[in-house]
Amino acid sequence: MYELHPYQKKLVQQTRQELANGKNSVLIQSPAGSGKSVVIAEIARLTVKKGGYVLFMVHRKELVEQITDSFKENNVDLSHCTIMTVGRVKNRLGKLPKPTLIITDETHHSLAKTYRNVYKFYLTTPRIGFSATPWRMNGKGLHDVYESMVKGPSVKWLISNKYLAPFKYYSVNLVNSDKLKKSSTGDYTNKSMDEAVGKTIFGDVINTYKKVANGQQAIVYAHSVEYSQIVANSFNQAGISARHVDAKTPSTKREQIMTDFKAGKIKIICNVDLISEGFNVPDCSTVILLRPTASLVLFIQQSMRSMRYKTGKVATIIDHVANYSRFGLPDDDFDWTLDDREKKRNGRKDDAPAIKTCDRCFRVVPAQSKICPFCGFEFEIEATEMQEDKNAKIEKIGEFKMVADYKNNQYGKMKPDDADNVEDLYKIAKARGYKPGWAYMNAKRRGMLG
C-alpha cells in the first residue's frame, strides 16, 4: 500500500472537503511527476472502503493498464471498480454498475462530447478529475465540467523539496519558426513543421547531446516518423545506441525497447508524440525537443519527462525548436484556472520574467542578465544599428529581440541567399530577430563553413 507524501495527503483531504461542502465536481491540478496515480489510487481506496463503487475512465488504453496496477498496489478492491477508456464506457451506459464516484484522468480532454455524454448520464454522481495542465488551445475553460479546482504545489516547490529533479535547460534552435502555421486544432500543421524543420543538421543534434548530456539516457521528441527514424539512425551511426518507436510499433517490440532502455542497453529512444500521455517509460535524465508545438500541455509533458526525482539527479532539457520562447520554462508559474482565457495566452502568468539563450553555452537565462550566470559570457546590450535608429521599437519576446520596423533595415530586407558571407547572415538574423542558429544553419547549407 502507498505511503502518501504530506502534499499528496493534503490534496486528498482538500478534495474530500470540497465534495463534503456540496461540490459535485472537483478538478485536481498537480504538476507532471508529482505522483497523481498515487493520489487517484488513494481516493479510490477510500471510496471503496466506505462501500462505494468507482468508475475510472481515461482516453487511452495504456493508462487503463497503469491505473489498474496502481489500484492493486494500493489494495483497492477491483471488484468495486470499473476501469475503462471513455469510449468503452460511453458504449456501455446503462449496462455498467452504477458508480458512486467518477474519476477522470488527463481530464483536460473532458470537454469532448464523449466525456460529456457520460457525465450527463450520471448527472448526480460526484466526479473528480486530474490534470497537470488544465489548459486547452482554443481558450475554453473547464468550468462547464468542474465546479471547483484544488491546486497542488508548484514545480519550484517540488524541486526545492526534492520531489522533482532540478534541470538545466538548453536551447540550440535548428528550425525556421517563421514557417510554422497552425491548423484548426490550434497546433502546428504537419506540413508547416516539415518546412520549418527543413534540412535540419542532425549532426548538430548529436554534437549538442555529446556536449551537454554525453552518456545520459535520453528521449527524443520528433514531429514525424520520418524525422524520428533519421535521428535514431544518426545516433546509431555516431556509435550511440538508439531506437525509434511510434504508435504503429508492435506492442511486443515496444515493450522490448523499453526493457532494453531501462537496462541501459539503449541510450536514446526517438518517438512522435508517443511518450507523453499514456505511456509509462523508464526513468531518463535527458529529453531532446525536436517537435515544435503550440500546445502548453504537450510542452509540459515532454519537457518534464526527465524530471522524475532521483538522489543527485539533474535533468537536462535540450530544446532545438524554441518551444521555451512560447511557454517559458517548466518551473514557471502558470495561471491554471477553470475560466475561459484569451486564445493567444500561453498560460504563463503576466509577471513571468522574460528569458533568453546564452550564445556561448546555450543555457536559457533571465532576459535582463548582462553576464551569463553559467559560463560568464557577456551579453551585447543592443545592436549598434538599433541604438542609432531612434525610431526602431524593440520588443522582447522570450529570448528574441525584434525590430518592429526591420523592413527598413538593410539587412532586414535581405534574404539568406543575398548574403555574401557568414557575417552578413548573422546580421540578417539579428535584424529579423532570429536566433544565431538560423545564421549557422544557412551558412552550413550554403557551404560557407567549409
PEJOHU-V678904 format. One record per residue. N is the residue number from 1. RES is the residue in three letters. OMEGA is omega in whole degrees, 0 to 359 (none if undefined). Layout:
# PEJOHU-V678904
((N;RES;OMEGA) (N;RES;OMEGA))
This chain:
# PEJOHU-V678904
((1;MET;183) (2;TYR;168) (3;GLU;185) (4;LEU;171) (5;HIS;180) (6;PRO;182) (7;TYR;177) (8;GLN;176) (9;LYS;180) (10;LYS;177) (11;LEU;179) (12;VAL;182) (13;GLN;180) (14;GLN;180) (15;THR;179) (16;ARG;179) (17;GLN;178) (18;GLU;178) (19;LEU;179) (20;ALA;180) (21;ASN;174) (22;GLY;176) (23;LYS;181) (24;ASN;183) (25;SER;184) (26;VAL;175) (27;LEU;176) (28;ILE;177) (29;GLN;177) (30;SER;189) (31;PRO;175) (32;ALA;179) (33;GLY;183) (34;SER;174) (35;GLY;182) (36;LYS;182) (37;SER;177) (38;VAL;180) (39;VAL;178) (40;ILE;182) (41;ALA;180) (42;GLU;178) (43;ILE;178) (44;ALA;181) (45;ARG;181) (46;LEU;179) (47;THR;181) (48;VAL;180) (49;LYS;179) (50;LYS;179) (51;GLY;181) (52;GLY;180) (53;TYR;185) (54;VAL;169) (55;LEU;178) (56;PHE;179) (57;MET;180) (58;VAL;189) (59;HIS;183) (60;ARG;184) (61;LYS;179) (62;GLU;178) (63;LEU;176) (64;VAL;180) (65;GLU;182) (66;GLN;183) (67;ILE;175) (68;THR;177) (69;ASP;180) (70;SER;179) (71;PHE;180) (72;LYS;181) (73;GLU;181) (74;ASN;176) (75;ASN;175) (76;VAL;179) (77;ASP;185) (78;LEU;177) (79;SER;177) (80;HIS;181) (81;CYS;166) (82;THR;181) (83;ILE;187) (84;MET;168) (85;THR;183) (86;VAL;178) (87;GLY;179) (88;ARG;178) (89;VAL;182) (90;LYS;180) (91;ASN;181) (92;ARG;180) (93;LEU;183) (94;GLY;181) (95;LYS;181) (96;LEU;174) (97;PRO;182) (98;LYS;182) (99;PRO;170) (100;THR;176) (101;LEU;175) (102;ILE;177) (103;ILE;180) (104;THR;176) (105;ASP;184) (106;GLU;192) (107;THR;172) (108;HIS;175) (109;HIS;196) (110;SER;171) (111;LEU;179) (112;ALA;186) (113;LYS;182) (114;THR;178) (115;TYR;186) (116;ARG;175) (117;ASN;178) (118;VAL;180) (119;TYR;179) (120;LYS;180) (121;PHE;178) (122;TYR;191) (123;LEU;184) (124;THR;181) (125;THR;178) (126;PRO;179) (127;ARG;179) (128;ILE;178) (129;GLY;179) (130;PHE;174) (131;SER;171) (132;ALA;187) (133;THR;178) (134;PRO;189) (135;TRP;179) (136;ARG;186) (137;MET;181) (138;ASN;177) (139;GLY;181) (140;LYS;179) (141;GLY;182) (142;LEU;182) (143;HIS;177) (144;ASP;184) (145;VAL;183) (146;TYR;180) (147;GLU;182) (148;SER;180) (149;MET;173) (150;VAL;184) (151;LYS;176) (152;GLY;181) (153;PRO;179) (154;SER;176) (155;VAL;179) (156;LYS;181) (157;TRP;181) (158;LEU;177) (159;ILE;182) (160;SER;182) (161;ASN;173) (162;LYS;171) (163;TYR;172) (164;LEU;180) (165;ALA;171) (166;PRO;185) (167;PHE;169) (168;LYS;183) (169;TYR;179) (170;TYR;174) (171;SER;175) (172;VAL;190) (173;ASN;180) (174;LEU;184) (175;VAL;176) (176;ASN;186) (177;SER;180) (178;ASP;183) (179;LYS;182) (180;LEU;179) (181;LYS;183) (182;LYS;176) (183;SER;179) (184;SER;180) (185;THR;179) (186;GLY;178) (187;ASP;184) (188;TYR;179) (189;THR;178) (190;ASN;181) (191;LYS;182) (192;SER;176) (193;MET;175) (194;ASP;182) (195;GLU;181) (196;ALA;179) (197;VAL;175) (198;GLY;179) (199;LYS;180) (200;THR;181) (201;ILE;186) (202;PHE;174) (203;GLY;178) (204;ASP;177) (205;VAL;179) (206;ILE;183) (207;ASN;179) (208;THR;177) (209;TYR;181) (210;LYS;184) (211;LYS;188) (212;VAL;184) (213;ALA;187) (214;ASN;178) (215;GLY;181) (216;GLN;175) (217;GLN;187) (218;ALA;172) (219;ILE;180) (220;VAL;176) (221;TYR;179) (222;ALA;183) (223;HIS;180) (224;SER;179) (225;VAL;181) (226;GLU;182) (227;TYR;178) (228;SER;179) (229;GLN;179) (230;ILE;180) (231;VAL;179) (232;ALA;179) (233;ASN;180) (234;SER;178) (235;PHE;180) (236;ASN;179) (237;GLN;178) (238;ALA;179) (239;GLY;180) (240;ILE;187) (241;SER;183) (242;ALA;176) (243;ARG;176) (244;HIS;172) (245;VAL;174) (246;ASP;185) (247;ALA;181) (248;LYS;176) (249;THR;180) (250;PRO;186) (251;SER;180) (252;THR;179) (253;LYS;180) (254;ARG;180) (255;GLU;178) (256;GLN;178) (257;ILE;179) (258;MET;178) (259;THR;179) (260;ASP;178) (261;PHE;180) (262;LYS;181) (263;ALA;179) (264;GLY;179) (265;LYS;178) (266;ILE;180) (267;LYS;189) (268;ILE;171) (269;ILE;178) (270;CYS;183) (271;ASN;178) (272;VAL;177) (273;ASP;183) (274;LEU;184) (275;ILE;175) (276;SER;174) (277;GLU;165) (278;GLY;179) (279;PHE;180) (280;ASN;182) (281;VAL;177) (282;PRO;181) (283;ASP;173) (284;CYS;182) (285;SER;184) (286;THR;168) (287;VAL;179) (288;ILE;184) (289;LEU;176) (290;LEU;182) (291;ARG;176) (292;PRO;177) (293;THR;173) (294;ALA;183) (295;SER;176) (296;LEU;180) (297;VAL;181) (298;LEU;180) (299;PHE;181) (300;ILE;182) (301;GLN;183) (302;GLN;184) (303;SER;183) (304;MET;182) (305;ARG;182) (306;SER;190) (307;MET;174) (308;ARG;188) (309;TYR;172) (310;LYS;183) (311;THR;178) (312;GLY;184) (313;LYS;169) (314;VAL;182) (315;ALA;177) (316;THR;178) (317;ILE;180) (318;ILE;186) (319;ASP;181) (320;HIS;187) (321;VAL;176) (322;ALA;177) (323;ASN;181) (324;TYR;181) (325;SER;177) (326;ARG;189) (327;PHE;186) (328;GLY;183) (329;LEU;183) (330;PRO;181) (331;ASP;173) (332;ASP;175) (333;ASP;180) (334;PHE;186) (335;ASP;181) (336;TRP;182) (337;THR;175) (338;LEU;184) (339;ASP;172) (340;ASP;178) (341;ARG;174) (342;GLU;185) (343;LYS;185) (344;LYS;180) (345;ARG;183) (346;ASN;177) (347;GLY;180) (348;ARG;176) (349;LYS;185) (350;ASP;183) (351;ASP;179) (352;ALA;183) (353;PRO;175) (354;ALA;182) (355;ILE;180) (356;LYS;180) (357;THR;174) (358;CYS;182) (359;ASP;182) (360;ARG;185) (361;CYS;177) (362;PHE;174) (363;ARG;177) (364;VAL;187) (365;VAL;176) (366;PRO;185) (367;ALA;182) (368;GLN;182) (369;SER;174) (370;LYS;177) (371;ILE;179) (372;CYS;181) (373;PRO;184) (374;PHE;183) (375;CYS;178) (376;GLY;180) (377;PHE;178) (378;GLU;182) (379;PHE;174) (380;GLU;185) (381;ILE;174) (382;GLU;177) (383;ALA;182) (384;THR;181) (385;GLU;182) (386;MET;181) (387;GLN;183) (388;GLU;180) (389;ASP;184) (390;LYS;181) (391;ASN;181) (392;ALA;178) (393;LYS;184) (394;ILE;177) (395;GLU;177) (396;LYS;178) (397;ILE;186) (398;GLY;180) (399;GLU;183) (400;PHE;169) (401;LYS;184) (402;MET;175) (403;VAL;188) (404;ALA;180) (405;ASP;184) (406;TYR;181) (407;LYS;178) (408;ASN;177) (409;ASN;186) (410;GLN;179) (411;TYR;178) (412;GLY;180) (413;LYS;186) (414;MET;173) (415;LYS;181) (416;PRO;183) (417;ASP;177) (418;ASP;184) (419;ALA;179) (420;ASP;183) (421;ASN;182) (422;VAL;181) (423;GLU;178) (424;ASP;180) (425;LEU;179) (426;TYR;178) (427;LYS;175) (428;ILE;180) (429;ALA;181) (430;LYS;181) (431;ALA;182) (432;ARG;179) (433;GLY;179) (434;TYR;177) (435;LYS;179) (436;PRO;180) (437;GLY;179) (438;TRP;180) (439;ALA;180) (440;TYR;182) (441;MET;180) (442;ASN;177) (443;ALA;180) (444;LYS;180) (445;ARG;183) (446;ARG;176) (447;GLY;182) (448;MET;185) (449;LEU;178) (450;GLY;none))
